[in-house]
Amino acid sequence: MDFLRPDLQERLMKEHFEFRKLMEEHRAADLRLSDLQRKPSLSARESLEEVELKKTKLRAKERIYRIVQDASIRGDQ
């Protein structure tokens, strides 16, 4: 995520449970999405899963962004 500095990410991974959980959720969805996108065609179920994975990634990224903003506002940089 381009808005996330490595030093802040490392600190939040250690100190912020929700941040860590969201990062793991985003990464897992991304990995599964990559698996699906390598397939030549998707079943109806896989197509629905693909849409849900994209939504999951977006929700996680939006919440991660808010956590990073809050940390920056508090001066936790």
Secondary structure, DSSP 8 states (H G I E B T S, - for coil): -TT--HHHHHHHHHH-HHHHHHHHHHHHHHHHHHHHHHSSS--HHHHHHHHHHHHHHHHHHHHHHHHHHHHHHTT--
